[in-house]
Amino acid sequence: MEIRIGIANTGRELNFETNESSADVKQTIAGALDTGATHITLADNKGNNYIVPTASLAYIELGTEESRRVGFVA
């Protein structure tokens, strides 16, 4: 699933793919915001971790569960 995170006062967005389900990502984000956590930590499908301060979140866009790949399969 593709995740796009807009961060306040920056011209770029954080964009990555994760193997987590949409429900798990929503639960992580909502839980952090509800408890007043200072940051959210998410992991991509390559093992990288992203730590984003909750005060700087502008938006979070969750893509579809299925990844659409372009290319040829050998």
Summary of the structure (lengths in Angstrom):
residues: 74
radius of gyration: 13.3
end to end distance: 23.2
largest distance: 47.8
contacts: 161
relative contact order: 0.30
helix: 23%
strand: 36%
